[in-house]
Amino acid sequence: MTLTPLTHNARTALISATFATLVVTLHPAGALAQNVNEYPNKPVSITIPFEGNGIDQDLRFFMQQMNMGGATGTFIFEIKAGAAGSIGTNYVAKARPDGYTLLASNTSFTITGGIYPDLPYDVTKDFAPVSLMMQKAYVLLTNAETPFRNVKDYLDYARAHPNELNFSTGGLGGSTHLPGAMLHYMTNTKVTFVHYKSASQRLLDLVAGRVQAAVGTFATTAPQVKAGKMRMLGVTTNRRISIAPDLPSISETVPGFDYSSWTGILAPAKTSPAIVTRLNQLWVSAMRAPASTKKLDTDGTIIVGSSPEEFQKFIVTDYTRWKKLAQDTGLKPESD
């Protein structure tokens, strides 16, 4: 997700947005349909506020696990994209809180909430979190020709040579910029951020040595690391991950540092706690199914399956830190 300004047209689109619909059906499974006053007894709409980011593919897989486990109901994906995800998010915030309109969102939910000053909703108050489903770790990377062997080496050099290192990103305010911005903010070090429009080009320039550092996912960078063209210095989550147990967490050098790309399910505020609990049971069970663990444990994904209360605390913490980062560093959406 890359931040772009909310133009007049984008604000208007918050009220009247067009959308594409993708339907995924879970077949009814008898008695379970009667739980929580027969919820659900009609299609449940899951709004995805972006196009082409893979959330629907993951959700489709988890819903298959629900169906195999005897879950009930029909889920309909509604893609309402635009304005940095705020069109679809606002739609759910204003929806009837009956459990039949949900939001599937990711890291941009709290980033946009913390950085945009005039959104028509409050991410900490206008939603009933259902579950933080999973988090995907990123890794801090350097060109293989640099002398850096760990996070400390890298930060020591950045501290001694302000703005000398070039750090490539996929765009201002995006998932490959903010981890770097947060890292250098927390350590009072300075690098030069180079924002690319092409994700592949920023990594090619890292391999070529035109930039010296970047962050990326395991899936996209593992081939170049194995080929000896990039070096992993640390994982961005606050703990090591199973796919690379010998790779230290950045937080081992910078206490408190934590970044992941996360996915979660939310309902409108004032949704019945009983319905939220029922939804949480369905999604958490699907997340923790053996097939889910096998699928996700190979690419740096951490299965969470949190409680609603844990997810609410996570949202407040995440929102607060992005808002503070924006205020302290002057981070703003890109202009046209």
Buried (B, 14 or more C-beta within 10 A) or exposed (E): BBBBEBEEEBBEBBEEBEBEEEEBEBEBBEEBBEBBEEBBEEEBBBBBBBEEBEBBEBBEBBBBBBBEEEBBBBBBBBBBBBBBBBBBBBBBBBBEBBBBBBBBBBBBBBBBBBBBEEBBBEBBEBBBBBBBBBBBBBBBBBBBEBEBEBBBBBBBBBEEEEEEBBBBBBBBBBBBBBBBBBBBBBBEBBBEBBBBEEBEEBBBBBBEEBBBBBBBBBEBBBEBBEEEBBBBBBBBBBEBBEBBEEBBBBBBBBEEBBBBBBBBBBBBBEBBEEBBBBBBBBBBBBBEBEEBEEBBBEBBBBBBBBBBEBBBBBBBEBBBBBBEBBEEEEBBBEEE
